[in-house]
Amino acid sequence: MIRSELVHKIADENPELTPREVELIVTTFFDSIIRRLSENGRVELRGFGAFSTRPRDARTGRNPRTGEKVAVDAKRVPYFKPGKEMRARLNV
């Protein structure tokens, strides 16, 4: 499911909301998660899962086109851990 499909599904199930209002809700939701993760925080949605970040060390990579060695800086990457309820529903 892509973002626009999510907006349409929520709008269809909530006819009292306009598509523009639903878009604002979805955007606010995603922006809040991103903002919290950028502050090195964690976002937990009970029954769904938890979003966090994990560190990646600096390393030497390789340009696949030229084979040249390239320095890759250390960074944080997003991580999602599914909740117990989600895992149970996926493995029925």
Residue frames relative to the residue before (quaternion, step in Angstrom):
aa qw qx qy qz dx dy dz
M 1.0000 0.0000 0.0000 0.0000 0.00 0.00 0.00
I 0.2262 -0.7657 0.5878 0.1304 3.55 -0.93 0.89
R 0.7442 -0.4465 0.2663 0.4195 3.55 -1.29 0.39
S 0.6784 0.4909 -0.3076 0.4519 3.63 0.84 -0.91
E 0.6230 0.5216 -0.3412 0.4727 3.61 1.08 -0.66
L 0.6249 0.5308 -0.3297 0.4680 3.58 1.05 -0.76
V 0.6489 0.5115 -0.3128 0.4685 3.60 0.93 -0.90
H 0.6721 0.4931 -0.3009 0.4633 3.61 0.89 -0.91
K 0.6507 0.5159 -0.3258 0.4519 3.61 0.96 -0.83
I 0.6635 0.4880 -0.3061 0.4774 3.60 0.93 -0.87
A 0.6492 0.5160 -0.3146 0.4618 3.60 0.98 -0.85
D 0.6507 0.5180 -0.3151 0.4571 3.60 0.99 -0.81
E 0.7195 0.4414 -0.2441 0.4774 3.58 1.00 -0.83
N 0.7499 0.2702 -0.1664 0.5805 3.59 1.30 -0.22
P 0.1143 -0.8564 0.4998 0.0606 3.59 0.42 1.20
E 0.5863 0.5786 -0.3812 0.4197 3.62 1.18 -0.31
L 0.6710 0.4473 -0.2895 0.5156 3.60 1.29 -0.26
T 0.3969 -0.6895 0.5466 0.2612 3.56 -1.01 0.75
P 0.6361 -0.5247 0.3889 0.4109 3.60 -1.17 0.44
R 0.6205 0.5414 -0.3440 0.4511 3.61 1.06 -0.68
E 0.6534 0.5028 -0.3106 0.4731 3.60 1.01 -0.80
V 0.6392 0.5160 -0.3183 0.4732 3.57 1.01 -0.84
E 0.6279 0.5299 -0.3312 0.4639 3.61 0.98 -0.83
L 0.6511 0.5116 -0.3106 0.4668 3.60 0.97 -0.83
I 0.6395 0.5224 -0.3176 0.4661 3.59 1.00 -0.82
V 0.6773 0.4863 -0.2906 0.4693 3.58 0.85 -0.99
T 0.6535 0.5122 -0.3111 0.4623 3.59 0.94 -0.87
T 0.6529 0.5096 -0.3086 0.4677 3.59 0.95 -0.87
F 0.6345 0.5384 -0.3187 0.4538 3.58 0.99 -0.86
F 0.7093 0.4492 -0.2639 0.4749 3.59 0.78 -1.03
D 0.6404 0.5245 -0.3276 0.4555 3.60 0.98 -0.79
S 0.6333 0.5319 -0.3279 0.4566 3.59 1.04 -0.76
I 0.6406 0.5057 -0.3207 0.4807 3.59 0.98 -0.80
I 0.6711 0.4993 -0.2991 0.4591 3.59 0.85 -0.95
R 0.6474 0.5217 -0.3214 0.4532 3.59 0.92 -0.89
R 0.6711 0.4990 -0.2991 0.4596 3.58 0.89 -0.91
L 0.6621 0.4939 -0.3073 0.4724 3.60 0.97 -0.82
S 0.6457 0.5214 -0.3274 0.4517 3.59 1.02 -0.74
E 0.6526 0.4694 -0.2993 0.5141 3.60 1.25 -0.41
N 0.5023 -0.6702 0.3855 0.3873 3.56 1.36 0.30
G 0.4226 0.7078 -0.4543 0.3376 3.56 1.16 0.65
R 0.3988 -0.6724 0.5718 0.2487 3.51 -1.39 -0.24
V 0.1463 -0.7697 0.6156 0.0851 3.57 -1.08 0.73
E 0.0509 -0.8076 0.5874 -0.0085 3.57 -0.64 1.14
L 0.0904 -0.7608 0.6423 0.0223 3.55 -0.88 1.05
R 0.3856 -0.7654 0.4661 0.2198 3.57 -0.18 1.32
G 0.8037 0.2403 -0.2154 0.4999 3.54 -0.92 0.98
F 0.7096 0.4084 -0.2491 0.5173 3.59 1.21 -0.42
G 0.6230 -0.5230 0.3639 0.4538 3.57 0.64 -1.09
A 0.4167 -0.6922 0.5364 0.2438 3.52 -1.35 -0.10
F 0.2402 -0.7400 0.6157 0.1252 3.52 -1.07 0.90
S 0.1243 0.7662 -0.6236 0.0927 3.57 -0.98 0.84
T 0.3894 -0.6798 0.5445 0.2996 3.56 -1.28 -0.18
R 0.1748 -0.7566 0.6207 0.1081 3.52 -1.26 0.49
P 0.4536 -0.6910 0.4824 0.2898 3.57 -1.02 0.72
R 0.1514 -0.7331 0.6525 0.1179 3.54 -1.24 0.59
D 0.4218 -0.7149 0.5019 0.2432 3.57 -0.81 0.98
A 0.5738 -0.5417 0.4741 0.3906 3.52 -1.28 0.37
R 0.0135 0.8016 -0.5963 0.0419 3.57 -1.09 0.66
T 0.4392 -0.6341 0.5482 0.3233 3.51 -1.34 0.05
G 0.1401 -0.7974 0.5852 0.0463 3.54 -0.66 1.16
R 0.3554 -0.7138 0.5582 0.2295 3.54 -1.31 -0.18
N 0.4053 -0.6754 0.5598 0.2572 3.55 -0.97 0.90
P 0.3832 -0.7644 0.4626 0.2342 3.62 -0.47 1.13
R 0.6408 0.5398 -0.3299 0.4350 3.60 1.10 -0.55
T 0.8100 0.2649 -0.1126 0.5109 3.57 0.87 -0.99
G 0.4170 -0.7054 0.4696 0.3287 3.59 1.19 -0.46
E 0.4492 0.7036 -0.4370 0.3349 3.58 1.31 -0.01
K 0.4565 -0.6656 0.5155 0.2879 3.58 -1.07 0.77
V 0.0835 -0.7938 0.6024 -0.0063 3.54 -1.01 0.93
A 0.3898 -0.7019 0.5426 0.2470 3.58 -0.98 0.85
V 0.1350 -0.7692 0.6222 0.0553 3.57 -0.87 1.02
D 0.4023 -0.7452 0.4870 0.2139 3.58 -0.64 1.17
A 0.5783 -0.5361 0.4792 0.3854 3.54 -1.32 0.36
K 0.0544 0.8014 -0.5919 0.0663 3.58 -1.07 0.69
R 0.4042 -0.6434 0.5775 0.2984 3.51 -1.39 0.09
V 0.1333 -0.7862 0.6001 0.0624 3.56 -1.03 0.80
P 0.5189 -0.6388 0.4552 0.3399 3.61 -1.04 0.67
Y 0.0904 -0.7767 0.6230 0.0200 3.53 -1.17 0.71
F 0.1118 -0.7811 0.6120 0.0536 3.57 -1.04 0.83
K 0.0954 -0.7683 0.6315 0.0417 3.53 -0.93 0.98
P 0.3576 -0.7520 0.5054 0.2261 3.62 -0.50 1.11
G 0.5020 -0.6643 0.4796 0.2770 3.53 -1.18 0.71
K 0.7066 -0.4728 0.3322 0.4085 3.54 -1.30 0.33
E 0.6629 0.5090 -0.3077 0.4547 3.59 0.93 -0.91
M 0.6513 0.5084 -0.3219 0.4623 3.61 0.95 -0.83
R 0.6507 0.5093 -0.3233 0.4613 3.60 0.90 -0.89
A 0.6497 0.5226 -0.3175 0.4515 3.59 0.97 -0.86
R 0.6876 0.4804 -0.2887 0.4617 3.61 0.92 -0.88
L 0.6540 0.5135 -0.3167 0.4565 3.59 1.10 -0.64
N 0.7712 0.3597 -0.1699 0.4970 3.57 1.09 -0.67
V 0.2907 0.7620 -0.5220 0.2497 3.59 1.07 0.73
